[in-house]
Amino acid sequence: MKFVAKRLDVVEPSPTLAITAKANALKASGIDVVGFGAGEPDFDTPEHIKVAAKRAMDQGKTKYTPVSGIPTLKDAIIAKFKKENNLDYEKNQIIVGTGGKQVIYNFFMATINPGDEVIIPAPYWVSYADIVRLAEGTPVIVPTTLENNFQITPTQLKKAISPKTKVFLFNSPSNPTGSAYSKNDVYDLCEILVKERIITLSDDIYEKIIYDGLEFINPAMVSPEMKEKTFIINGVSKAYSMTGWRIGYGAGNAEIVKNMDTMQGQSTSNASSISQAAAEEALKGDQSEVEVMRKAFDVRRKLIVDLLNQIPGVNCRMPQGAFYAFPYIDKLYNLPKFDKIFSEANEKSRSKVFCDILLEKYNVAAVPGVAFGDDNALRLSYALGEADIRKGLERIQTMVKDLS
Ligand SMILES: Cc1ncc(COP(=O)(O)O)c(C=O)c1O
C-alpha cells in the first residue's frame, strides 16, 4: 500500500492489547467476559498519589518540564535506587519517560545499529523483539524450558553470545512466566556477562511483586563492574497500579541517557508533568498499599495455579513474581476434537486457536503463548477478583471437557 512505511513490515500490533480490545468489545455488547488478558493491576491508584497529582495541577505545574524528567522526581528515583537496591546514581544517569515501554524503546533506538544482536530469553514480553526490530537490530531468541523455570542457563547465554551481541535482555520477575531469578542464578549469569562488551538491559518493572520471601535482585546489584554494564528500566505502572499515568524511568550510563534524551526530545519531549508529580509521590510517600496489592496477588496466584493444575492435561508452575500464570497446555493439543478444529482453522498457532475458541465460545480472554515465543502455553493475568478467577477457570474446565 502506498502510505505504509517499510519499517512496519517487521512489527506486529501488540497481541495483548488486541485481545483486551476484543474482550472489551464483547463486554460492551453485553456479554459477560472473564478477562485474563490485561497486563495491569485491577486496583485503583492509591489516594495519596491522586491527591499529589491534583495538588500539582492546582499549583500550576502544567507546563513543559525538562525532557528527561523533573529534578525532584529524579531525586526520588535516585533515593529509591539507594534505599532499595543499594545503587548510586547521579541525575545525569536518570531518564523519565512515558511508561517503561518508551524508556525501553528509546534505549534501543539510542544504542542499536543495524545488525546488532540482542539476546532475549523466551518466553519474553511481546514488545521486546518488535522494538529491537524497529531499531534495526536482530533479536536472538533463546528458548527456555518449563523444567528450568523458564530461566536462561549460563551455558545457553554463553552459546548465544556472538561478536555482534550488543545487549542481553534480563527480565525478572518475568512477564509472561512469573519466573524470578534467585541471587545465585543472577551471579552465575553475571560471571559471563562481566567479561563481555555487552550491556544488560534489566527490566525491573515487576520488582515489587515478588512472593515467598524471594529477594529481588538485578545484575547491577551484583558488583560495581556489572553496574557499569547494566541499564535498568523500571516504573510505577505495576507496583502502584498506575498504568494509565504512563511513567517509567531508566538508569545507567550517562552517555546512553544523553542519547535517549535526544531521541525523546525529538519525539514526545517530557512525560506528563502531572503524572511526574504523581510518580514522585508514589516513590516518596506511604508504601503500605504496595504490600496490600502484593498480598492480594499472592492469594490469587495460589488459587489460579491450584485450579489450573486440577484440569487434566494442564501443567502450571507456581510463579514467583508478577501477576501472570503461564500454564502449559500442549497435552490438550493432542485431543482429537481440538486437533480437528485446528486443522480446519488454517492457522499456524495452536495456542492462538485455543484462545480464539476460549474467547468466542466460552467468553474467557487469555493471551496465546505464541505471542511470547512459546506456543505450548497461555498467559493468564490474575489481576482480577477471586470470584472472577473461579468463574473463568470453570469455563476453561468446561472447554477442556467439551474437547475431551
Ligand atoms: C515486562 C514489562 N516491561 C515493561 C512494561 C512497560 O510498562 P509501562 O510502559 O506501563 O511502564 C511492561 C508492561 O506490560 C512489561 O510487562
PDBQT file of the ligand as one rigid body, heavy atoms in Angstrom, charges set to zero:
ROOT
HETATM    1  C1  LIG A 501       7.963  -6.805  31.198  1.00  0.00    +0.000 C 
HETATM    2  C2  LIG A 501       7.398  -5.466  31.018  1.00  0.00    +0.000 A 
HETATM    3  N1  LIG A 501       8.222  -4.428  30.847  1.00  0.00    +0.000 NA
HETATM    4  C3  LIG A 501       7.771  -3.188  30.665  1.00  0.00    +0.000 A 
HETATM    5  C4  LIG A 501       6.432  -2.919  30.629  1.00  0.00    +0.000 A 
HETATM    6  C5  LIG A 501       6.022  -1.483  30.383  1.00  0.00    +0.000 C 
HETATM    7  O1  LIG A 501       5.145  -0.960  31.276  1.00  0.00    +0.000 OA
HETATM    8  P1  LIG A 501       4.750   0.596  31.240  1.00  0.00    +0.000 P 
HETATM    9  O2  LIG A 501       5.038   1.093  29.876  1.00  0.00    +0.000 OA
HETATM   10  O3  LIG A 501       3.324   0.637  31.591  1.00  0.00    +0.000 OA
HETATM   11  O4  LIG A 501       5.632   1.249  32.274  1.00  0.00    +0.000 OA
HETATM   12  C6  LIG A 501       5.513  -3.957  30.761  1.00  0.00    +0.000 A 
HETATM   13  C7  LIG A 501       4.053  -3.709  30.663  1.00  0.00    +0.000 C 
HETATM   14  O5  LIG A 501       3.261  -4.548  30.378  1.00  0.00    +0.000 OA
HETATM   15  C8  LIG A 501       6.009  -5.262  30.986  1.00  0.00    +0.000 A 
HETATM   16  O6  LIG A 501       5.182  -6.292  31.153  1.00  0.00    +0.000 OA
ENDROOT
TORSDOF 0
